[in-house]
Amino acid sequence: MFRLIVRFFLNLFFNVQVKGWENWKNAGEGVLIAPNYVSFIDPLILAVFLPERVPFAIERRLTKKRFVNFFLSIADTHILDSDAPMSLKYFLTLLKNGGRCVIFPELQPTTIGNAMKVSSGVAQIADHTNAKILPIYIDGTQRTPFSRIQHKPGVRFFSKVTITVFPVHELKVPDELTGSKRSAAAGRELEKIMNEAAMYARRKEKPFWDVLLDARDEFGGKTRLFCDFQQKPVTYNGFITRVLLIEEALKAQRLEGEHVGVLLPTSLGGVVTMYALQKMGRIPAMLNFSLGGRSLVNCCRTGDIKTVISSRKFIELGKLDHLSKAIEDEGLRIFWLEDAAPLITTKKKLSAALRAPFLKSNPVRPGEADKPAVLLFTSGSEGAPKGVLLSYKNLHTNHAQMYTRVDFYRSDRVLNAMPIFHSFGLCGIFMPVTLGFMVHLYPSPLNYKTIASLCYDERITILFSTDTFLSGYAKAAADNYDFATIRLLVQGGEKLKTSTQHTWFERFNIRITEGYGVTEAAPVVANNYYAHHKTDTVGQFVSGLEYRIELVEGVSEGGRLWLKGDNVMLGYYRITNPGVLEPLKDGWFDVGDIVSVDDEGYVKILGRAKRFAKIGGEMISLAAVEEVLCEIWPEEKHAVLMTSGGARGEILTLVTTRPELKREEVHQKLGEYGMAEIAIPKKVIFMEEIPLLGTGKPDFVTLGEMYCKEDG
């Protein structure tokens, strides 16, 4: 009776909802129930809402908390002390005999929001008893005063709590492992199970517009969301109002086609336009303004784009007249955002402002998240850009994968200077909306001094960037205090150079967190993070992502990477078949990268498959040669090409911005670094500038064309 009374009051306060009871019923015998641990009240809620009375393991130190003693009188509790082996005997015997018990793998409530250290001792209990793992995810109690989470504005007593029960899993530990290695492997498997449950539990199942409305209701309409450069911050309600106004203006244009091109920088106007198009049921096709006119038109053809939305001011300031001319010459329509201003009357502004606070999101509707959300285009660094169609599920899954690894705080302030036509730049748009912290938008990552100053002036805590730009920011910083407030510096898009890591650590005391992603995976595939970090790797694969590695002839280490998961794209659009989506076969995507994965799951990128040259029967990674060259001469840019010539018909040619660099010096330096003779470039060409893409990576297509002209 007392248990029912406690349940009534908890339900009154927290409106507890339980999902997945069928997984509880189907779990069978010998089950270790493993919940996440976000507040001191979690054990009490589980004890009264689980369908049957099961023993709970409580870490000895927690029994000293006052309200934990109240819980002890309700549940069947047993002390779990890693320093007292006999305390484990009860659980070992129970699980071996087919019983069930609840053990929190973290042993104590998290202080960061995400899972903290998963106890290898808990994993050993499951391993020794061959117990199945039943993961449970609790959400909502982290917002109550009972949690220990830091940086949590908006604490409330009445917070809706959701308990999600997931299907059972088994620890997959190789039989040949013993001792400490087996314990470590079991711990990694348990952590993987817990992270995957957290990922699925935190994944949104709605379009971005509905997610925006839900976030507004959670964090408050007056919470600041975006801040455009040199403009006033915009709140949730202010942003929603702008979306409503732009949507109405765009509807009046009777835009042609499902895909609508967006040629705008990282700005409030660009973000509002994306949301407005999605709300209308159109798919924003983000166009790369760093491309030439011909390539941009090819992107429009590939995606069957009839209309492009842009800004005259942006075209003028960016000196991009050649792009707008190429679009118009192709017969495509350009709608200028400046032309929308006369359509937005005072009456309409007032109407949108009055409606915005009262708009409510739609409930979760099956299949809604599977709809296309955005069309991006590959960088085209090695060929014609391809259209990549990403769904809401693709993007929401990748965001949830990041939530389980990166500790985001409500007090964070993000600077997003990456272009929104790139998947990395979109990470700094859609993710923060669901997390309730402010994003400072800056239109170009190339203004190094301004960005360094902006990080200091706006107390930026999170910065996403590439190696090329990070190197520029470090050089441009006038003072070490420019980046004093940054706590998380995430690098992706290209290989992180040792010299860049060293500079940031020595000068600013910041360790760069390197990740690995591709547009087709929305984009994060693997990343280093606080709990698991290994130098010279890009970290471990994100949760819920399957991979396989196919051997490549001539490559002795690693192989070609294939991926499958909910974050992997819907398919490609190609210039050879414009407007026709080519879905993936069986859901598997050929990344085209040569990688290796060690026993602990850390991924090492060896290079693009297309950037391996076969010389004398051996496969040479051009990226590996470039990496060494950048370490020897970090102040300059270097690119290695496969060109015709030599006794074998093809040779490696170095294109460099280092003046007066001779082949003999290159041979000597690379030899000192242990580079094989066959991998040393036989020809050296000087260029004042190596063409770069908008993300800072070398544009090998343009570079090859320039070399052919010069060589010819």
N, C-alpha and C positions, 0 to 999 in steps of 0.2 A: 504493500500500500504506500509506504514512504517513497518508494522508487517511482510510483505513478504520480505522486504529488510533485516530486522534484521535476519529473518530465513535463507536467502541465505548466509549471512556472517557467521552465527553460523554453518551452515552445511559445509561451506568451511573450517572452523577452526577445527571442531570436528567430521565431517563425522557422523552425528547423525543417528542412526538406531533405529527404533521403532518396538517392537514385541508385539503381543497380542492385536491388534486393535479389534479383534472380541469380546474380553472381555469387551471393552469399549462400543461397540454397544449393547451387551446383558445385560448390568448392570441394565437397567431399570430406574425407578424414585426414588428420595429420596436417593441420593448417596453421601457419604462423601469420596472424593478422598484423599487417604493418601499416599504421597510419602515419601521415605527416604530423608535425608537432609545431603549431604556431601560437598556442597560448596555454596558460595553466589550466584553463577550463575545459580543454579538449578531452581529457580522460573522463571527466564527469559527463559531458554530453554523450560521448560514446557509450559509457556504462549504462545510461538510461534509454538510449535510442537503439542500441543493437537488439536484434530480435530474440536473443537468448543470453543468458548470464554466462560469461566466459571469464577465466582468470586474466588479470591485468598484471603486467610487470611494471613496477615503479622503481625508478632509480633512487638510491638511498638518500641522496642530498635533497630530493624534492619532497620527501616526507616531512621536512622541517617547515614547509610553507603552511600557513594556517588553513587556507581553503582546501589544500590537498588532504588534510586530515578529515575534512568533511566528506571528501570523496571516498576515503578509505572505509568509511562506515557503510557505504552503499554498494561498492563493488567487491568482488573477490580478488583482493590485491596480494601480491607477493613481492618482496624486496628483491631487486636485481642489482647485485654488486659485483663488478668485474674483478674486484680485489678479493672476493670471497667465492671461490669455486663451488662451494656447496650450495650457494644460492641458485646456481644454474641447474642443479640436479633435478629440481621439481619440473622445470620446463622441458628438459631433455626427456624425462620419463613420460611426461604428459604427451608430447608430440610423437614419441615412438609408439605409444599406445593408441594413436589415432585421434587424440584430443585436439582442441583448439585453444589458443591463447593470444592475447594482445601484447605486443612489444613494440614500443616506439623506437624505430631504428636510430633516431637522433639522440635518444635518451633524455634530452632536455629541450625546452621550447627554443625556436629559432630567434635570433636577435636581428636578422637581416631580411626576413620574409621568405626567402628561398630555403631549401633544405640545407642544413649545415653538415657537419661530419657524420657520416653513416657509420655506426659502430661495426667493426669487423667481428666483434664478439657475437652480435645478434646474427650476423650472416653465418658464423660458425655453428650456432645452434641449429639453424635450418639445414646446413650442410651435413652435420653429423646425424641428424634425425631423418634426412631425406624429406623434410617437410615442404609442403607447397607454400608459396607466398601469396597472400591475399592483400593487395595494396588498397588502402582507403585514403581518399583525399578530403580534408576538411577545409572549407573556405568560408570566411566571414569573421571568425573569432580573432583574426589578426587586427581587426579594426576596433576591438574592445579594449578597455583598460586592463584586461587580464593578459594581454600579450606583452612580450619583451622587445618588440620590434622598435628600432630607432628610426628617426625621421618619419614619423607617422602623423602628420596633421590630420584632423578630422576624426579623432577618437570619438566613439559613440557607444552607448550601452545597448541601444536597440539596433542590432545589425543582423540582417538575414544570414543564416548559416546553412550551408549546403554540405551534405555528406555524400560522397560518391564512392560506391563500391565497384572495383574493377575486377575483371576475370583473374583467376589464379595463374601464377607463373611458377616455373621451376628454376632453381639455380642451375645454370649450365657451366659446371666446373670440370675441366678435363680430368679424367681419372688418374693420369700420371703425375699430377701435381700433389705435393705433400708439404707439410710443415707451414712455414711462413708464407711460401708462395701460394699455397692453396688458400690460406686465410685471406691473403690480399686479393686473390681472384674472386673468392666468394663475396668479399666486400664490394668489389667493383660490380659484380652481377646484381647484388641487392640494390646498390645505388642506381644502377641502370633501370631497374624495375620501378623504383620510386620516382625517378626523374620522368620516366615515360608516363606514369600515371599523372604526375603533376602537369605535364605538357598537355595531355588530352583534357584534363579537368579545367585548365585555364584557357583553352582555345575557344575563341569566339565562334559562333555559328550564324552570324548575321552579316549583311552588307555593311560597309563602313559608315554609311549614313545612320543606320540604326545603332551601331556601336558608339558613334559620336553622341547621340541623344542619351544613351544609357550612361556614358561617362559623365555627361553634363549633370544628370540626375544624381550620380554618385559623388562627384567632387564639388558640385555647385556651379550655377550659371555665371557667377562673378569671378570664378577662378581664371587666372590668366593662362592663355593657351599658346598663342603665337605672338611673336614680336618681329615685325619687318624692320629692315635696316633703317635707322633714323626715323622710325614711326612709333606711335604709341602702342603698347601691348593690347592685344585683342582677347577678350574673354570668350568662354564657351558660347554664351548667348550672342555676343557680338559676331563671332565667327559663323554661327548658325544663321543669323540675320543676313550676313553677306552671301552665304550660299543660296538662300531663298531668293535674293534679289538677282544674282547672276543667273540662277536657273530660269527665272521668269524672262530675263532678257534673251537668253539663249533659245528658249522655247519659241519666242517670237520670230526667230531667224529661220525656223523650219530647216534645221541642219540636215544635210543629206548623208546617208550611210550610217551604219552601226558604229564604226570606228571614227572618232573625231580627233584630228591631230592637235597636239598642244605644244606650241613652240614658245615656251616661257621659261624664265630663270627660276631659281629657288627663291620664291617670294610669296607673299600672302596672296597676290593675284593668281599665281600658278596653282597654289594649293586649293584656293576657293574654286577655281575652274575645274579641277579634278573632281572635287566632291559634288559640284553642281552637275557635271556630266553623268556621274555615277547615279545620282539621285534621279536623273531623267531616264535612266535605263540605257545610257550610251556608254561606250568603252573609251576612256581617254587613251589615246596613242601618244606616248611621250616621245617627242622628236629631239634628236641630238643636234643642237645648234653648233657644235664644234666640227661637224662634218661639212664637206663641200656641198655645193648646190646639187651636183649630179647624184651624190650618195643620198642626200636628203630626199630628193624626188624619187629615187629608187625605193626608199623606205615607204613613201606614200603609196607607190605602186604595189609594193609587197603586201601592205596592210589594207589595200583597197580604200584608201583615205580620200574623201572628196572635199572635206573642209578642214582648214587649219585655223586654230585660234591663236592669236599672237597680240603683241603690243607694239604700237609705233615707237613709243619711247624706248622700249627694249631694243628694237631693231636699230634705232638711231644711235643709242649709247654704245651698243655692242658692235656697231659698224657691220651689220649683217644684211645690208641691202641686197647683196648677191643672193642670199637665201630667199628673201621674199620675192625677188625677181624670178628666180628659178621656179618657185612654186606657182607664180602667176603665169609664167610662160608655159607651164605644163597644163594650164587650163583649170587649175584648182582654185577654190575660193578661199580667201583669207578674211576671217572676221576679226576686226580689231576691237580689243576690249574698250578702247577709248570711245568707240561708237555706241557702247552700251550705256554710257553716262546719261545721254538725253532721255533714254528709255526709263531710267530709274528716277521717278518723280518723288517729291516730298511725301505725297500720299502713300506711295508704295513703300517707301522707307519706314514710315510710321506703322503701316500695316504689318510689315515683316517683323519689326521690332516688337510689336505687341503679340504676335503669334509665336515667336521663337521660344519664350520661356515655357509655353504650355504644350509644345509638341512632344509626343510620346513615340517611342520606337515600336515597331511591330514585334509580336512574339516570334520566337524561333519557328521558322517554317522549313519543313524538310526539302532539301535540294536547293534552297536559296543561296547557301554559301558556295555551292558548286558553280555558280554563274561566273562568267568572266568579269574581272575587276579592272584590269589594266593591260595595255599592250606596250611592251618594251621592245627595244631593238638591241641586238648584240653589238659589241664595240666595233666589229668589222676590222679588227687588227690583223686578221689573216685572210680575209675574203669579204664578199658582199654581206652586209648586215642581214640578219634573219629576224623576223618578228617573233617574239616570245609572248604567248598569251598566258597570263596568270589569273587564277580564280581567287575569290575571297578566301576560300579554304586554304589555297597555297600560301597566301600571305599571312593569314591568321595562324596557321600551323607554324610557320617560321618564327613569327613573333612569340608564340608560346614556347617554342624551343629555346629562344633566347631568354625568356623570363625564368626558365628553370636554371639558367647558368649565370646570368648577369644580375647583380643586385642593384635594381633601380629604386631610388628613393623619391618620395613626393617632393622633397626639397631640391631635387636635381634641376639643373639648368643646362640645356643642350644647345650647342652651336652647330647648326647644320649648314655648311657651305658647299656640300657635295651637290652636283646637279641632280634635279629630280627626274631627268630622263634616264638616270642610272639607278639600278635596284638598290645600291648602297645608300644613295641619297633618299630614296623612299623610306628606308628604315627609320630615318630621322623625322618622318612625317606621320605615318600611320600608327607607329608604336606609341609615341608619347601621348597621343590623344586618349588612348585607353588607360594610361597610367597617371594622368593628371598633373604632369609637370610642364614647364614652359619651354618652348623651342624658339631660339633666335635664328631667324632665316637670313642668310647672306647670299647674294646672287652669284658670287664667283670665288672659287678657292684659290685663285691666283694672286689676290691682293694680300700678300704675305704680311706686310707691316700692319695693315688695318685689322686683319684677323688676330694677330698677336695682341694688339692693343684692345680689341673687342673682348677677348677672353678675360683680360684683367678688369676692364670697365664693367662688364656684365656678370662677373663672378661665375664664369662657366665651369661646370663640374664634369661634363661629358662631351667629348669631341670625337667624331667619326672622320677618318681621313685615309689617305693613301700614303705610301712611303715618299713619293715624290713631293707631295705637298708638306708633309711633316718635316722633311729636310729643309724646305724653304721657310717654314714658320720658325724653326729653330735658329736659322741664320738671321732672319729679319727681326727677331725679338730684341728689343732695346734693353730689356732688363730680365733677370731671372724670375722676377715676381710676375711677369706677364702671364705665366701659366701656373701660378701658385695655388689656385683653387681647383685645378683639374684633379679628379680622383680616378677617372676612367678614360683612358685614351685607347680607342679601338682602331686598328689598322687593317685594311683589306684592299682588295683590288689588284694587288701586285705583291711581289716578294719583299718582305721587310729586310732591309740591309742591316748588317751588324753595326755599321758606322752610325746609322740613324738611331738604332736602339741605344748605343753607347752615348751619343750626344745628349739624348733626352734624359737618360739616367744620370749622367755625370753633371749636366748643367741644371736640370729642373727636378731631379730626384723623382722622375716618373718612369715606370716600366710600361712600355708599350705592349698592349695585348693584341697579339696577331691572330687573325682569323682567315678563313678561306671560304670563298663563296663564288657562285656562278649565277648569272641572271636567271637561268632555267630552274634554279632551286630556291628562288624568292628571297634572298640569295644565299643565306648562310648555310654552309655544309659542315664546317668544323670550326672550332675555336678553342684557344687557350683561355682559361679563366682562373679565378682565385684558387679553387680547390684542386685543379689539375692543370699544371703548366709544365711544358718541357721546351727548352730552347732548341731552335733549329727545326721545330715542327709547327704545324698550324693547329695543334691541339687534337681533341677527339671529335668524332662525328657526333652531331646533335642527336637528341633523342628521337626515336620513331623513324629513323632513316636507315633503310637497308642499303648495303653496298656489296659489290663483288669486284674482283680484280682479275682481269684477263691477261695472260702472259703475252708479251710482245717479242717477236723474233729479234734477236740482237740486243735486247735490253736485259741485263743480268740482274738488276734490282727492281723490285716492284712490278707494276703492270698497268694496264689501261683501266681507268676507274669507270664503273657503271653505278647509277643511283636509282633508288625507287622509294617513294614515300609521298605523303600527302602534301608536302611542300614543293614537289616537282611539278613543273608546268603542265598545262593542258596540251600543248603542242606547238609546232612551228608554223609560221608563214614564210614562204620562200619567194624570191623574185622570179624563179622559174615557174611558179604556180600561184600567181597573185590572188589574194583573197580567199584561198582555200586552206583550211587548217589541216595540218598533218599531225594526227595524234600519235602518241608514243606507242610502240608495240609492247604489249603486256606491261605497260607502265614503267619500263626500264629506259633510262636515259644514258647515252654514251657521252660522258663529260669531255673526253678527248684529252684528259691529263694523265700523265704517267705518275703514279704515286706508290708509296710503300706504307704499310701499316705495321707497327711493332706489336709485341705481345701485350702491351698495356693499352693498345688502341690508339696510340698517337700517330697522326698522319704526317707524312713528309712529302712535299710536292717536288717531284724531280723534273718537271717541265711539261710543256704542251707536246702531245704526240706529233703535231704538225711541225714542231720546232725541234725535232730530232733529225739529225743528218746522218745518213749511212755512208761511211767512208771506209774503204778497205774491208767491208763486211762487218764493221762495228758501228753501233748506234751512238752518236755523240749528241749530248744535250746542249743546244745552243744557249739555253737559259743558264745552265751551270757555268759555262764559260763567261757569260756576261756577269754573273754574280761575282766571280773571282775578280774580273776586271774592275767592277765597281768597288770592291774592297781595296784594290791596289790604288786606284785613282778615283776616290769618292766625289771629288769636286766636279767631275765631268760626266757626260752621258755617253753610254756605249751600247752598241747593238751589233750582233753578229748575224751575218746572212750566209746562206748557201748559194754560191755563185758558180758559173761555169769557168773552167780553166784547170790547169795542172795536169799531171800525168794520168790521174784517175778520172779526169773529165769534170770533176767538181772540187771546189776548195771552200774553206771558210774565209770570209772577208769581214774584217772589223771596220765598222763605221763609228767614228769617235769625234767628240767635240774638243779633245785635247790636241792643241796645235803641235806640229812638229814631232808627233809620236811616230817612231820608226818601228818597222817590223822586228828588227833585232832586239830592241828594248822590250817589246811585247813577248818575244820568245824567251828572253832571259827571265823576266818577272814571272810569267806563267810557269816556267820550268822550276823556279824556286818554290812555287806553291804546289808543286807535285803534279801539275797538269800533264797528261800524256801528250807526246809529240803530235799524235794524229789529231788532237783537239785544239791545237794552237793555230790561230788564224795565219794564213800565208800571205794575206794582203791587208794593208791598212789604208783607209780613206778618211780624210778629214772633212767634216762638215761643221759649219758654224752653229747650226741648230738641227737637232734630230726631231722630226715631226712627232707630235704627241697627240693622243686622243684626249677627250675632255676629262678623263679620269686620271691623266698623268702617265698612262702606259704608252710605250712607243707604238706608233702607227706603222706596222711592218709593211702594209700594202703600199702606202704612199712612199715609204722609204725604199721599197723595192723598185717602184716606178722611177724615183729620183736617181737611184743607182744605175738603172738601165739607161736613162738619158745621159748621165755623166759618163758611163762606160762606153756608150755608143758614140 
